[in-house]
């Protein structure tokens, strides 16, 4: 197989390498979720049934660029690579396709005046953002994915010791690695009890403060997206807002209800979220807002001050009545497998390790709009 790893492709794209990413999936699949700046030539059926018939549709590709073919799992795209090489193109296959792209993580420090380093970790294939705080040799991880080696590498590179793992809430779009990361290092896993359910976690409540090195992490209970959603205020310098507040939207309010793990109703959740947002808006204007997701394919650092978010986020300009009506009535498509992902993250379903990556595949859809 002539292949390229997801990390290698990610690095080439970051370095402005002259590579053309060719997605051969059906158009609907491509439009829902794809590698940024890729092009789509829908020859999936032709490559499956009779690869020779795909050549006409592929004949107009530029012949002066390296081509990387993509499908869901890297199987049919390998056939595309073989056809393209027969036609004289320099082609290779993205290993594991979009499955592999979902595993890519990128990281960089967030500029703050904290007594330490705050690193943002982005998954461009999922739109997920997590954060690592390092101060005076201590480290804490917020909203980690289940690819735990990414966080261990960041902490080890800075000669720090993990002392705590935090989740802002029980996620619905990706499988959290929080509980496992904490267990591996024998440190507390912090989660609000309203989202813990059957998860063995150290409870955190509104107003609690946990010291990480020289940095105080204040807990702000901000329910609405989920009943146990919290945000974390890092000494007024940064607000880790989970899925409560995004830069241009706010969290959805129906996922926990529709997953069958919340007794609340959607309208009530929307009203609760409105009140939670008012609490966040009282924080310092120059605090950096760090959500758990970005709707695109994030290139870290994804940051905005609270004052900038006020200007960009139309949801924050709505009065209470309009806010509740909008969020309760305008429901976007659900994240893939959100019921099982949510149940897994609250400890109500045990998914084998080999199925975790497949369970969370697909676009992020935790924002209300």
TORKOL-4160 file (C-alpha; in steps of 0.2 Angstrom, whole numbers, padded with zeros to 4 digits, m for minus):
369
<pt num="1" X="0000" Y="0000" Z="0000"/>
<pt num="2" X="0006" Y="0017" Z="m0005"/>
<pt num="3" X="0001" Y="0027" Z="0011"/>
<pt num="4" X="0003" Y="0042" Z="0021"/>
<pt num="5" X="m0001" Y="0043" Z="0040"/>
<pt num="6" X="m0014" Y="0056" Z="0046"/>
<pt num="7" X="0000" Y="0065" Z="0056"/>
<pt num="8" X="0011" Y="0066" Z="0040"/>
<pt num="9" X="m0003" Y="0073" Z="0030"/>
<pt num="10" X="m0007" Y="0086" Z="0044"/>
<pt num="11" X="0011" Y="0092" Z="0045"/>
<pt num="12" X="0011" Y="0094" Z="0026"/>
<pt num="13" X="m0005" Y="0104" Z="0026"/>
<pt num="14" X="0002" Y="0115" Z="0040"/>
<pt num="15" X="0018" Y="0117" Z="0031"/>
<pt num="16" X="0009" Y="0123" Z="0015"/>
<pt num="17" X="0015" Y="0107" Z="0006"/>
<pt num="18" X="0009" Y="0106" Z="m0012"/>
<pt num="19" X="m0002" Y="0092" Z="m0009"/>
<pt num="20" X="m0020" Y="0089" Z="m0016"/>
<pt num="21" X="m0032" Y="0079" Z="m0005"/>
<pt num="22" X="m0044" Y="0070" Z="m0015"/>
<pt num="23" X="m0060" Y="0064" Z="m0006"/>
<pt num="24" X="m0068" Y="0050" Z="m0017"/>
<pt num="25" X="m0083" Y="0047" Z="m0006"/>
<pt num="26" X="m0101" Y="0051" Z="m0010"/>
<pt num="27" X="m0105" Y="0070" Z="m0011"/>
<pt num="28" X="m0117" Y="0070" Z="0004"/>
<pt num="29" X="m0103" Y="0061" Z="0015"/>
<pt num="30" X="m0090" Y="0074" Z="0010"/>
<pt num="31" X="m0101" Y="0089" Z="0013"/>
<pt num="32" X="m0105" Y="0083" Z="0031"/>
<pt num="33" X="m0087" Y="0080" Z="0036"/>
<pt num="34" X="m0070" Y="0081" Z="0026"/>
<pt num="35" X="m0052" Y="0086" Z="0027"/>
<pt num="36" X="m0051" Y="0105" Z="0025"/>
<pt num="37" X="m0047" Y="0111" Z="0008"/>
<pt num="38" X="m0049" Y="0094" Z="0000"/>
<pt num="39" X="m0059" Y="0092" Z="m0016"/>
<pt num="40" X="m0072" Y="0079" Z="m0019"/>
<pt num="41" X="m0074" Y="0068" Z="m0035"/>
<pt num="42" X="m0088" Y="0056" Z="m0031"/>
<pt num="43" X="m0081" Y="0040" Z="m0039"/>
<pt num="44" X="m0084" Y="0029" Z="m0024"/>
<pt num="45" X="m0097" Y="0017" Z="m0034"/>
<pt num="46" X="m0086" Y="0016" Z="m0049"/>
<pt num="47" X="m0071" Y="0012" Z="m0039"/>
<pt num="48" X="m0081" Y="m0002" Z="m0030"/>
<pt num="49" X="m0089" Y="m0009" Z="m0045"/>
<pt num="50" X="m0077" Y="m0007" Z="m0060"/>
<pt num="51" X="m0062" Y="0004" Z="m0056"/>
<pt num="52" X="m0058" Y="0007" Z="m0075"/>
<pt num="53" X="m0074" Y="0017" Z="m0076"/>
<pt num="54" X="m0067" Y="0030" Z="m0064"/>
<pt num="55" X="m0053" Y="0036" Z="m0075"/>
<pt num="56" X="m0063" Y="0048" Z="m0085"/>
<pt num="57" X="m0069" Y="0057" Z="m0069"/>
<pt num="58" X="m0051" Y="0058" Z="m0063"/>
<pt num="59" X="m0043" Y="0063" Z="m0079"/>
<pt num="60" X="m0044" Y="0082" Z="m0076"/>
<pt num="61" X="m0034" Y="0082" Z="m0059"/>
<pt num="62" X="m0018" Y="0092" Z="m0060"/>
<pt num="63" X="m0003" Y="0081" Z="m0064"/>
<pt num="64" X="0010" Y="0093" Z="m0055"/>
<pt num="65" X="0005" Y="0089" Z="m0037"/>
<pt num="66" X="0005" Y="0075" Z="m0025"/>
<pt num="67" X="m0012" Y="0068" Z="m0023"/>
<pt num="68" X="m0018" Y="0060" Z="m0007"/>
<pt num="69" X="m0034" Y="0050" Z="m0008"/>
<pt num="70" X="m0047" Y="0049" Z="0006"/>
<pt num="71" X="m0062" Y="0038" Z="0010"/>
<pt num="72" X="m0070" Y="0033" Z="0026"/>
<pt num="73" X="m0057" Y="0019" Z="0031"/>
<pt num="74" X="m0044" Y="0020" Z="0018"/>
<pt num="75" X="m0050" Y="0004" Z="0008"/>
<pt num="76" X="m0058" Y="0011" Z="m0008"/>
<pt num="77" X="m0047" Y="0026" Z="m0008"/>
<pt num="78" X="m0032" Y="0013" Z="m0010"/>
<pt num="79" X="m0041" Y="0008" Z="m0026"/>
<pt num="80" X="m0041" Y="0026" Z="m0031"/>
<pt num="81" X="m0023" Y="0028" Z="m0028"/>
<pt num="82" X="m0019" Y="0012" Z="m0039"/>
<pt num="83" X="m0030" Y="0019" Z="m0053"/>
<pt num="84" X="m0021" Y="0036" Z="m0052"/>
<pt num="85" X="m0004" Y="0029" Z="m0052"/>
<pt num="86" X="m0009" Y="0019" Z="m0067"/>
<pt num="87" X="m0014" Y="0035" Z="m0075"/>
<pt num="88" X="0003" Y="0043" Z="m0071"/>
<pt num="89" X="m0001" Y="0053" Z="m0055"/>
<pt num="90" X="0010" Y="0054" Z="m0040"/>
<pt num="91" X="m0004" Y="0047" Z="m0028"/>
<pt num="92" X="m0004" Y="0040" Z="m0010"/>
<pt num="93" X="m0018" Y="0035" Z="0002"/>
<pt num="94" X="m0022" Y="0042" Z="0019"/>
<pt num="95" X="m0020" Y="0028" Z="0031"/>
<pt num="96" X="m0037" Y="0024" Z="0039"/>
<pt num="97" X="m0046" Y="0038" Z="0029"/>
<pt num="98" X="m0057" Y="0049" Z="0039"/>
<pt num="99" X="m0055" Y="0037" Z="0054"/>
<pt num="100" X="m0037" Y="0041" Z="0054"/>
<pt num="101" X="m0040" Y="0060" Z="0051"/>
<pt num="102" X="m0051" Y="0060" Z="0067"/>
<pt num="103" X="m0036" Y="0055" Z="0077"/>
<pt num="104" X="m0025" Y="0069" Z="0073"/>
<pt num="105" X="m0021" Y="0081" Z="0087"/>
<pt num="106" X="m0012" Y="0098" Z="0086"/>
<pt num="107" X="m0006" Y="0108" Z="0101"/>
<pt num="108" X="0001" Y="0125" Z="0105"/>
<pt num="109" X="0002" Y="0137" Z="0120"/>
<pt num="110" X="m0011" Y="0150" Z="0124"/>
<pt num="111" X="m0005" Y="0167" Z="0127"/>
<pt num="112" X="m0009" Y="0172" Z="0145"/>
<pt num="113" X="m0001" Y="0180" Z="0161"/>
<pt num="114" X="m0004" Y="0164" Z="0171"/>
<pt num="115" X="0011" Y="0158" Z="0182"/>
<pt num="116" X="0013" Y="0144" Z="0171"/>
<pt num="117" X="0009" Y="0137" Z="0153"/>
<pt num="118" X="m0008" Y="0134" Z="0146"/>
<pt num="119" X="m0008" Y="0123" Z="0131"/>
<pt num="120" X="m0023" Y="0120" Z="0119"/>
<pt num="121" X="m0024" Y="0104" Z="0110"/>
<pt num="122" X="m0035" Y="0103" Z="0095"/>
<pt num="123" X="m0042" Y="0089" Z="0085"/>
<pt num="124" X="m0046" Y="0096" Z="0067"/>
<pt num="125" X="m0055" Y="0080" Z="0062"/>
<pt num="126" X="m0068" Y="0082" Z="0076"/>
<pt num="127" X="m0067" Y="0101" Z="0080"/>
<pt num="128" X="m0063" Y="0096" Z="0098"/>
<pt num="129" X="m0052" Y="0107" Z="0109"/>
<pt num="130" X="m0044" Y="0102" Z="0126"/>
<pt num="131" X="m0032" Y="0111" Z="0137"/>
<pt num="132" X="m0017" Y="0107" Z="0148"/>
<pt num="133" X="m0012" Y="0118" Z="0162"/>
<pt num="134" X="0006" Y="0117" Z="0169"/>
<pt num="135" X="0012" Y="0127" Z="0184"/>
<pt num="136" X="0027" Y="0124" Z="0195"/>
<pt num="137" X="0029" Y="0106" Z="0190"/>
<pt num="138" X="0010" Y="0102" Z="0192"/>
<pt num="139" X="m0001" Y="0098" Z="0177"/>
<pt num="140" X="m0020" Y="0097" Z="0174"/>
<pt num="141" X="m0029" Y="0091" Z="0159"/>
<pt num="142" X="m0046" Y="0098" Z="0154"/>
<pt num="143" X="m0058" Y="0089" Z="0142"/>
<pt num="144" X="m0046" Y="0076" Z="0136"/>
<pt num="145" X="m0050" Y="0065" Z="0121"/>
<pt num="146" X="m0047" Y="0046" Z="0124"/>
<pt num="147" X="m0031" Y="0047" Z="0114"/>
<pt num="148" X="m0021" Y="0049" Z="0131"/>
<pt num="149" X="m0004" Y="0048" Z="0124"/>
<pt num="150" X="m0006" Y="0066" Z="0117"/>
<pt num="151" X="m0007" Y="0073" Z="0134"/>
<pt num="152" X="0006" Y="0062" Z="0142"/>
<pt num="153" X="0018" Y="0069" Z="0129"/>
<pt num="154" X="0014" Y="0087" Z="0132"/>
<pt num="155" X="0016" Y="0084" Z="0151"/>
<pt num="156" X="0032" Y="0074" Z="0149"/>
<pt num="157" X="0040" Y="0087" Z="0138"/>
<pt num="158" X="0038" Y="0100" Z="0151"/>
<pt num="159" X="0044" Y="0089" Z="0165"/>
<pt num="160" X="0028" Y="0090" Z="0175"/>
<pt num="161" X="0017" Y="0078" Z="0185"/>
<pt num="162" X="m0001" Y="0076" Z="0182"/>
<pt num="163" X="m0011" Y="0080" Z="0198"/>
<pt num="164" X="m0029" Y="0081" Z="0191"/>
<pt num="165" X="m0040" Y="0079" Z="0176"/>
<pt num="166" X="m0056" Y="0089" Z="0173"/>
<pt num="167" X="m0071" Y="0087" Z="0162"/>
<pt num="168" X="m0083" Y="0102" Z="0160"/>
<pt num="169" X="m0097" Y="0090" Z="0157"/>
<pt num="170" X="m0102" Y="0073" Z="0150"/>
<pt num="171" X="m0099" Y="0076" Z="0132"/>
<pt num="172" X="m0111" Y="0070" Z="0118"/>
<pt num="173" X="m0099" Y="0071" Z="0103"/>
<pt num="174" X="m0084" Y="0062" Z="0108"/>
<pt num="175" X="m0078" Y="0049" Z="0121"/>
<pt num="176" X="m0069" Y="0057" Z="0135"/>
<pt num="177" X="m0053" Y="0050" Z="0141"/>
<pt num="178" X="m0054" Y="0059" Z="0158"/>
<pt num="179" X="m0058" Y="0045" Z="0169"/>
<pt num="180" X="m0045" Y="0033" Z="0161"/>
<pt num="181" X="m0031" Y="0046" Z="0161"/>
<pt num="182" X="m0034" Y="0050" Z="0180"/>
<pt num="183" X="m0035" Y="0031" Z="0184"/>
<pt num="184" X="m0018" Y="0028" Z="0175"/>
<pt num="185" X="m0010" Y="0042" Z="0185"/>
<pt num="186" X="m0019" Y="0039" Z="0201"/>
<pt num="187" X="m0025" Y="0057" Z="0202"/>
<pt num="188" X="m0043" Y="0064" Z="0205"/>
<pt num="189" X="m0055" Y="0065" Z="0190"/>
<pt num="190" X="m0065" Y="0080" Z="0193"/>
<pt num="191" X="m0083" Y="0081" Z="0187"/>
<pt num="192" X="m0099" Y="0089" Z="0193"/>
<pt num="193" X="m0111" Y="0075" Z="0202"/>
<pt num="194" X="m0125" Y="0080" Z="0191"/>
<pt num="195" X="m0115" Y="0073" Z="0176"/>
<pt num="196" X="m0106" Y="0059" Z="0185"/>
<pt num="197" X="m0120" Y="0046" Z="0186"/>
<pt num="198" X="m0111" Y="0029" Z="0187"/>
<pt num="199" X="m0093" Y="0037" Z="0184"/>
<pt num="200" X="m0081" Y="0036" Z="0199"/>
<pt num="201" X="m0077" Y="0055" Z="0200"/>
<pt num="202" X="m0071" Y="0068" Z="0213"/>
<pt num="203" X="m0086" Y="0079" Z="0214"/>
<pt num="204" X="m0084" Y="0098" Z="0211"/>
<pt num="205" X="m0097" Y="0111" Z="0215"/>
<pt num="206" X="m0100" Y="0129" Z="0211"/>
<pt num="207" X="m0087" Y="0140" Z="0220"/>
<pt num="208" X="m0074" Y="0126" Z="0223"/>
<pt num="209" X="m0056" Y="0131" Z="0220"/>
<pt num="210" X="m0042" Y="0118" Z="0215"/>
<pt num="211" X="m0024" Y="0123" Z="0216"/>
<pt num="212" X="m0013" Y="0118" Z="0201"/>
<pt num="213" X="0004" Y="0123" Z="0205"/>
<pt num="214" X="0003" Y="0142" Z="0207"/>
<pt num="215" X="m0014" Y="0144" Z="0198"/>
<pt num="216" X="m0031" Y="0143" Z="0206"/>
<pt num="217" X="m0045" Y="0134" Z="0196"/>
<pt num="218" X="m0062" Y="0141" Z="0201"/>
<pt num="219" X="m0077" Y="0130" Z="0197"/>
<pt num="220" X="m0092" Y="0139" Z="0190"/>
<pt num="221" X="m0108" Y="0128" Z="0189"/>
<pt num="222" X="m0115" Y="0133" Z="0172"/>
<pt num="223" X="m0129" Y="0120" Z="0168"/>
<pt num="224" X="m0140" Y="0121" Z="0153"/>
<pt num="225" X="m0131" Y="0111" Z="0140"/>
<pt num="226" X="m0131" Y="0097" Z="0153"/>
<pt num="227" X="m0136" Y="0098" Z="0171"/>
<pt num="228" X="m0118" Y="0096" Z="0177"/>
<pt num="229" X="m0110" Y="0108" Z="0165"/>
<pt num="230" X="m0096" Y="0118" Z="0173"/>
<pt num="231" X="m0084" Y="0132" Z="0167"/>
<pt num="232" X="m0067" Y="0135" Z="0175"/>
<pt num="233" X="m0060" Y="0152" Z="0179"/>
<pt num="234" X="m0041" Y="0152" Z="0179"/>
<pt num="235" X="m0038" Y="0168" Z="0189"/>
<pt num="236" X="m0048" Y="0179" Z="0178"/>
<pt num="237" X="m0035" Y="0176" Z="0164"/>
<pt num="238" X="m0044" Y="0161" Z="0155"/>
<pt num="239" X="m0062" Y="0154" Z="0155"/>
<pt num="240" X="m0063" Y="0136" Z="0150"/>
<pt num="241" X="m0081" Y="0136" Z="0145"/>
<pt num="242" X="m0084" Y="0118" Z="0139"/>
<pt num="243" X="m0100" Y="0117" Z="0128"/>
<pt num="244" X="m0108" Y="0131" Z="0138"/>
<pt num="245" X="m0101" Y="0146" Z="0128"/>
<pt num="246" X="m0093" Y="0146" Z="0111"/>
<pt num="247" X="m0086" Y="0160" Z="0102"/>
<pt num="248" X="m0100" Y="0162" Z="0090"/>
<pt num="249" X="m0114" Y="0151" Z="0098"/>
<pt num="250" X="m0119" Y="0142" Z="0114"/>
<pt num="251" X="m0122" Y="0124" Z="0119"/>
<pt num="252" X="m0137" Y="0114" Z="0113"/>
<pt num="253" X="m0150" Y="0111" Z="0126"/>
<pt num="254" X="m0159" Y="0095" Z="0121"/>
<pt num="255" X="m0145" Y="0081" Z="0119"/>
<pt num="256" X="m0146" Y="0075" Z="0137"/>
<pt num="257" X="m0165" Y="0074" Z="0137"/>
<pt num="258" X="m0165" Y="0065" Z="0120"/>
<pt num="259" X="m0152" Y="0053" Z="0126"/>
<pt num="260" X="m0163" Y="0048" Z="0140"/>
<pt num="261" X="m0152" Y="0053" Z="0155"/>
<pt num="262" X="m0160" Y="0070" Z="0160"/>
<pt num="263" X="m0177" Y="0072" Z="0168"/>
<pt num="264" X="m0177" Y="0090" Z="0163"/>
<pt num="265" X="m0186" Y="0098" Z="0148"/>
<pt num="266" X="m0178" Y="0107" Z="0133"/>
<pt num="267" X="m0187" Y="0124" Z="0137"/>
<pt num="268" X="m0181" Y="0123" Z="0155"/>
<pt num="269" X="m0163" Y="0119" Z="0150"/>
<pt num="270" X="m0163" Y="0134" Z="0138"/>
<pt num="271" X="m0169" Y="0145" Z="0152"/>
<pt num="272" X="m0156" Y="0138" Z="0164"/>
<pt num="273" X="m0142" Y="0140" Z="0151"/>
<pt num="274" X="m0147" Y="0159" Z="0149"/>
<pt num="275" X="m0144" Y="0161" Z="0167"/>
<pt num="276" X="m0128" Y="0152" Z="0167"/>
<pt num="277" X="m0122" Y="0163" Z="0153"/>
<pt num="278" X="m0126" Y="0179" Z="0163"/>
<pt num="279" X="m0114" Y="0172" Z="0176"/>
<pt num="280" X="m0100" Y="0170" Z="0163"/>
<pt num="281" X="m0103" Y="0187" Z="0156"/>
<pt num="282" X="m0099" Y="0195" Z="0173"/>
<pt num="283" X="m0081" Y="0189" Z="0172"/>
<pt num="284" X="m0067" Y="0200" Z="0166"/>
<pt num="285" X="m0068" Y="0207" Z="0148"/>
<pt num="286" X="m0051" Y="0202" Z="0144"/>
<pt num="287" X="m0052" Y="0184" Z="0150"/>
<pt num="288" X="m0048" Y="0172" Z="0136"/>
<pt num="289" X="m0063" Y="0161" Z="0132"/>
<pt num="290" X="m0058" Y="0143" Z="0128"/>
<pt num="291" X="m0073" Y="0132" Z="0123"/>
<pt num="292" X="m0072" Y="0113" Z="0121"/>
<pt num="293" X="m0076" Y="0114" Z="0102"/>
<pt num="294" X="m0074" Y="0124" Z="0087"/>
<pt num="295" X="m0086" Y="0122" Z="0072"/>
<pt num="296" X="m0073" Y="0121" Z="0059"/>
<pt num="297" X="m0056" Y="0112" Z="0059"/>
<pt num="298" X="m0047" Y="0121" Z="0072"/>
<pt num="299" X="m0029" Y="0126" Z="0071"/>
<pt num="300" X="m0024" Y="0131" Z="0089"/>
<pt num="301" X="m0024" Y="0142" Z="0097"/>
<pt num="302" X="m0042" Y="0146" Z="0095"/>
<pt num="303" X="m0045" Y="0161" Z="0107"/>
<pt num="304" X="m0056" Y="0176" Z="0109"/>
<pt num="305" X="m0058" Y="0188" Z="0124"/>
<pt num="306" X="m0074" Y="0189" Z="0133"/>
<pt num="307" X="m0077" Y="0206" Z="0126"/>
<pt num="308" X="m0074" Y="0200" Z="0108"/>
<pt num="309" X="m0086" Y="0185" Z="0111"/>
<pt num="310" X="m0100" Y="0197" Z="0116"/>
<pt num="311" X="m0098" Y="0206" Z="0100"/>
<pt num="312" X="m0097" Y="0191" Z="0089"/>
<pt num="313" X="m0110" Y="0180" Z="0097"/>
<pt num="314" X="m0128" Y="0184" Z="0092"/>
<pt num="315" X="m0135" Y="0172" Z="0105"/>
<pt num="316" X="m0129" Y="0184" Z="0119"/>
<pt num="317" X="m0138" Y="0198" Z="0112"/>
<pt num="318" X="m0155" Y="0190" Z="0114"/>
<pt num="319" X="m0167" Y="0193" Z="0128"/>
<pt num="320" X="m0172" Y="0179" Z="0139"/>
<pt num="321" X="m0188" Y="0175" Z="0130"/>
<pt num="322" X="m0181" Y="0175" Z="0113"/>
<pt num="323" X="m0166" Y="0165" Z="0119"/>
<pt num="324" X="m0177" Y="0151" Z="0126"/>
<pt num="325" X="m0188" Y="0151" Z="0111"/>
<pt num="326" X="m0174" Y="0150" Z="0098"/>
<pt num="327" X="m0164" Y="0136" Z="0107"/>
<pt num="328" X="m0179" Y="0126" Z="0111"/>
<pt num="329" X="m0186" Y="0126" Z="0093"/>
<pt num="330" X="m0172" Y="0127" Z="0081"/>
<pt num="331" X="m0164" Y="0110" Z="0083"/>
<pt num="332" X="m0149" Y="0106" Z="0072"/>
<pt num="333" X="m0144" Y="0088" Z="0066"/>
<pt num="334" X="m0138" Y="0078" Z="0081"/>
<pt num="335" X="m0120" Y="0072" Z="0083"/>
<pt num="336" X="m0117" Y="0054" Z="0077"/>
<pt num="337" X="m0121" Y="0041" Z="0090"/>
<pt num="338" X="m0124" Y="0055" Z="0103"/>
<pt num="339" X="m0135" Y="0044" Z="0114"/>
<pt num="340" X="m0121" Y="0030" Z="0115"/>
<pt num="341" X="m0107" Y="0043" Z="0117"/>
<pt num="342" X="m0117" Y="0052" Z="0131"/>
<pt num="343" X="m0121" Y="0035" Z="0140"/>
<pt num="344" X="m0103" Y="0030" Z="0139"/>
<pt num="345" X="m0097" Y="0046" Z="0146"/>
<pt num="346" X="m0108" Y="0045" Z="0161"/>
<pt num="347" X="m0104" Y="0027" Z="0164"/>
<pt num="348" X="m0120" Y="0019" Z="0158"/>
<pt num="349" X="m0113" Y="0010" Z="0144"/>
<pt num="350" X="m0096" Y="0001" Z="0142"/>
<pt num="351" X="m0089" Y="0001" Z="0125"/>
<pt num="352" X="m0074" Y="m0010" Z="0120"/>
<pt num="353" X="m0058" Y="0000" Z="0117"/>
<pt num="354" X="m0058" Y="m0006" Z="0099"/>
<pt num="355" X="m0075" Y="0002" Z="0095"/>
<pt num="356" X="m0072" Y="0019" Z="0103"/>
<pt num="357" X="m0064" Y="0027" Z="0088"/>
<pt num="358" X="m0078" Y="0022" Z="0077"/>
<pt num="359" X="m0092" Y="0027" Z="0089"/>
<pt num="360" X="m0087" Y="0045" Z="0089"/>
<pt num="361" X="m0083" Y="0047" Z="0070"/>
<pt num="362" X="m0091" Y="0061" Z="0061"/>
<pt num="363" X="m0093" Y="0080" Z="0063"/>
<pt num="364" X="m0095" Y="0090" Z="0079"/>
<pt num="365" X="m0113" Y="0096" Z="0082"/>
<pt num="366" X="m0113" Y="0102" Z="0100"/>
<pt num="367" X="m0117" Y="0120" Z="0096"/>
<pt num="368" X="m0134" Y="0127" Z="0095"/>
<pt num="369" X="m0132" Y="0134" Z="0078"/>
